[in-house]
Structures are given as C-alpha cells and as structure tokens.
Amino acid sequence: MKKNTLAIIIVAFLSVISFWFIFNKGKGTIKETLRNFAVSDTASINKIFLADKNGNSITLERKAAGPWILNGKYGVRPDALETLLTTICKVDVKEPIGKKAQNNIIKRLAAKAVKCEIYQNNELTKAYYIGAETSNQTGTYMILIDLETMKPSEKAFVTYIPGFEGYLTTRYFVEERGWRDRTVFHYIPNEIKSIKVETPSNPEYNYELSVRKNNDYQLKMLSLNKDINNLDTFAVKQYLSYFQQLNFESFEVDLKQPQIDSVLLSQPINILTVTDKYGKSNKVKFYARFNQKKVAGNDGEILPFDPVRMDALLDNGKDFVMLQYYIFGKAFPPSSYFQKSNPK
C-alpha cells in the first residue's frame, strides 16, 4: 500500500514538472529583456515616435496634462491613440520563432518594418520594430531594440494581445493624415457667440443666430436685416448642442487635385460660420460631392452627386474632407426650425 502511494506521488510530481516544462518551453531559456515588449504604465508615456523604412515618420507628443499633438501642429485622433496605447500596454509574446526561421524573419524586419520608440517622462524606455503578420494572421513579428546600442536584439518573436484575434501591424501606422483629429466643430454651447448659416443659391434664406446671454437669443434674416421673433428657446439650445462634436469622415482621397480645384471653383451648397465668445471664427464651406460610386436614383438614372456624403473645405483653407449628410444635415436647419409653432 505504501509502495502504491509513493508511486502515485512520484507520478504526480513528474506530471507537474512535465506540465511546467511544456508550458514554459521556449520562454524560460530566453532572457526577459529580449521578450518584454509591453509598457504597463501608459499614463507616464508622453511621446511616441513611429518611422518606417521609406523615410515616413510621425511623432505623437503631449506636454504635461495637455492634449496629444501630432508632429507639433495637429490634434490627434482619440480613437487611434487609444488603440495604440492599449496595444503598447497589452502586447505580449505569443511564441518564439524557431532557429531555422529566425534569420529570415530578422532580415524581413530589417527590410520592411516600423520602428516604435516610447518615451516615459521624456526618457526613452522602450523601442522595437513591428513587422508583418504571421501566415494565419493571428500574430505579429516584432523584435526589441537595445536602448544602449539602438540595434535590434538577437531574437525576434511572434507577438499578440491576449484575447484578441488578429495582428497588430496596422495599429503602428505612419501616415500623418490617418493620425489627425477629425473634428470640424467642437464647442461647449455657452462658448458660442453666433452661428451664421448661408445658402449661396438662395441668399434669402441666410440667417445668423446670436447668443446674447443665457436664454436670450437673436435670429436675424440677413438679406432683409430683420429679426425673427417668437423663438423656441428649447430648439435653439438643442441646435447649439449639436456643435459639441461634429467630425468629418475622412480626407477626400478619391478625387485628384484638378477635380478638387474644380469643386472649389463651384458654388458651395452651404457655408457655416461659428464664432466663439472670444471672437474667433471657424468658417467651413460645404460642396456637393461627385458620385464616385455611380449610385442610381429611384428612376434608375445615375445621380450626378453623392446622396450620402458631401465635401467640405475646412477653415484653414487647405484641408478638403469628406463628411456625411446624416451627421451634418442638422447643422443647416431652415430659420423656421427656431420659431415656436403657431397655436392651433
């Protein structure tokens, strides 16, 4: 009986040892410094530098508790930044790469990869190269960079985020436009002094809504220089709230520059000017968008313009962007929207 008990204990012990060995195969023999890609304290990160092998690069940086800035001049897309910071925090080694494939993977990383440098409190604390995805698209090839020599380490790995099915390469992109904030209008209602809505094809409908003080508004028809009375305070407040966050969908990339120039020479369908209480104005011109996808109307005829999206020239006079009628249509109500309904 004692012999059987001893045998069971020995078998159990060997099973535990075997399980531990199998589970840690390829991990225990590799230095932690060669496989530790994650930065857990993302709150202390104040700068991220990304660069590819073609000379393209972007720098994301924030000063103290201020907002993140792209390349020292643009706001940063919050969703893209959050995704990157989450990746930086959770990236882990999925498996090591076999000795036979190691050299080939390192050569591929050297030829085509994105370099990521992470700074915490202005100090470079982590750097690595991000390569392509694995053949099953559930892992990403990465290799750490030695911070003393700034050269790649001797081992590359397949990385992933636990619980996420997919690869991470696309999260470390270096296209400046892709990182830029998509905000067109962002105002707290009590920051707005006035909003001017112009319809160049029908100037008689042009109006300006002004905020005098709390619950005191003025609506003037510009062509008549005449105030509209009987305003619906609730409707005005609701309208002002729309401007808390209005974003464009993307930069207009389907049109070539000659086409964009042609659009800009045409008459805008609307012009919207928001002026804040400090006197700073944000003027955006909206244009009908060419029907790139050849969408047909109810009669089967191809529509000349996109029925879902329009284009806009932002206040800086440089950025030509695409946005949705569904999002921005509420920014151009007729003046009657602000008037109380006549009692029946």
Secondary structure, DSSP 8 states (H G I E B T S, - for coil): -HHHHHHHHHHHHHHHHHHHHHHTTTTTTS-GGGT----S-GGGEEEEEEE-TTS-EEEEEE-TTS-EEETTTEEB-HHHHHHHHHHHHH-EEEEE--HHHHHHHHHHHHHS-EEEEEEETTEEEEEEEEEEE-TTSS-EEEEEE-TTT-SEEEEEEEEE-TT--S-SGGGS---HHHHB--EEE---GGGEEEEEEE-TT-GGG-EEEEEEETTEEEEEETTTTEE--SB-HHHHHHHHHGGG-EE-SEE--SS-HHHHHHHHHS--SEEEEEEETTS-EEEEEEEEEE-TT--B-TTS-B-SEEEEEEEEE-TTS--EEEEEHHHHGGGS--GGGGB-----
